[in-house]
Amino acid sequence: MILTTTPQIEGHPIKEYKGIVAGEVISGANFLRDIKASFTDFFGGRSTTYENVLQRSLEEAKAEMTMRAEHMGANAIVGIDIDYETVGAENAMLMVSVSGTAVVI
């Protein structure tokens, strides 16, 4: 499955548009992660704890979107958009959503 943020894939004409597909993941930021991140916030630097959660969530959302596209008979997804949001009480949860157009090339 080819995944791209561009509206087309060079050298591969789109033969059929199957429809819009999406994948969403909401991850809780647990108590221990918050404590570790607060130290990073206090002393400065990158929060690899949250970066790892975001990366894992993105991979899970892309896998969900890919599975849905495969069920539609697609072999590529074009025009992918990736969004990150905080949700829930006190913005304690991280949401990653990806969407694009499932196509046959």
C-alpha positions as CSV (number, residue, x, y, z in Angstrom):
1,M,0.0,0.0,0.0
2,I,1.4,3.4,-1.0
3,L,0.6,6.2,1.4
4,T,1.3,9.8,0.3
5,T,0.3,13.4,1.3
6,T,0.4,14.4,-2.4
7,P,-2.8,14.3,-4.5
8,Q,-1.2,11.9,-7.0
9,I,1.6,9.4,-7.3
10,E,4.1,10.2,-10.0
11,G,4.3,7.5,-12.7
12,H,1.2,5.8,-11.4
13,P,-2.1,7.1,-12.9
14,I,-5.1,6.8,-10.6
15,K,-7.5,4.3,-12.2
16,E,-10.3,4.4,-9.6
17,Y,-11.3,6.5,-6.6
18,K,-12.7,4.3,-3.8
19,G,-13.5,7.0,-1.3
20,I,-12.4,8.8,1.9
21,V,-10.7,6.7,4.5
22,A,-9.6,7.7,8.1
23,G,-7.9,6.3,11.1
24,E,-8.1,7.7,14.6
25,V,-6.3,6.9,17.9
26,I,-6.8,8.5,21.3
27,S,-4.1,7.8,23.8
28,G,-4.2,8.6,27.4
29,A,-1.3,10.4,29.0
30,N,-0.9,8.4,32.2
31,F,0.3,9.7,35.6
32,L,3.9,8.4,35.3
33,R,4.3,10.0,31.8
34,D,3.0,13.3,33.2
35,I,5.5,13.3,36.0
36,K,8.4,12.5,33.7
37,A,7.3,15.1,31.2
38,S,7.0,17.7,34.0
39,F,10.7,17.2,34.7
40,T,11.5,17.8,31.1
41,D,9.3,20.9,31.1
42,F,11.1,22.2,34.2
43,F,14.6,21.5,33.1
44,G,14.1,22.0,29.4
45,G,14.7,19.7,26.5
46,R,12.6,17.3,24.4
47,S,9.9,15.2,25.9
48,T,10.7,11.8,24.4
49,T,8.0,10.3,26.5
50,Y,5.2,12.2,24.7
51,E,7.1,12.0,21.4
52,N,7.0,8.2,21.6
53,V,3.3,8.3,22.4
54,L,2.6,10.5,19.4
55,Q,4.7,8.4,17.1
56,R,3.1,5.1,18.2
57,S,-0.4,6.7,17.9
58,L,0.4,7.9,14.4
59,E,1.6,4.4,13.3
60,E,-1.6,2.9,14.7
61,A,-3.8,5.5,13.0
62,K,-2.1,4.9,9.7
63,A,-2.5,1.1,10.1
64,E,-6.2,1.5,10.8
65,M,-6.7,3.8,7.8
66,T,-4.7,1.3,5.6
67,M,-6.8,-1.6,6.7
68,R,-10.0,0.3,5.8
69,A,-8.6,1.2,2.4
70,E,-7.7,-2.4,1.7
71,H,-11.3,-3.5,2.6
72,M,-12.4,-1.0,-0.1
73,G,-10.1,-2.6,-2.6
74,A,-7.6,0.2,-2.8
75,N,-3.9,-0.2,-3.2
76,A,-2.9,3.4,-2.4
77,I,-4.0,6.4,-0.3
78,V,-3.4,9.9,-1.6
79,G,-3.9,13.3,-0.1
80,I,-3.2,12.2,3.4
81,D,-3.8,14.8,6.2
82,I,-2.4,14.2,9.7
83,D,-3.9,16.0,12.7
84,Y,-2.9,16.0,16.3
85,E,-5.2,17.3,19.1
86,T,-5.6,17.2,22.8
87,V,-9.0,16.0,24.1
88,G,-10.7,15.1,27.3
89,A,-10.9,16.6,30.7
90,E,-8.0,19.0,31.2
91,N,-6.7,18.0,27.7
92,A,-5.2,14.8,29.3
93,M,-5.6,12.7,26.2
94,L,-3.8,12.9,22.8
95,M,-5.7,12.3,19.6
96,V,-4.1,11.5,16.2
97,S,-6.3,11.3,13.2
98,V,-5.2,10.6,9.6
99,S,-7.4,10.8,6.5
100,G,-7.0,10.5,2.8
101,T,-8.5,9.2,-0.4
102,A,-8.3,5.5,-1.1
103,V,-7.5,4.8,-4.8
104,V,-6.5,2.1,-7.2
105,I,-3.4,2.8,-9.2
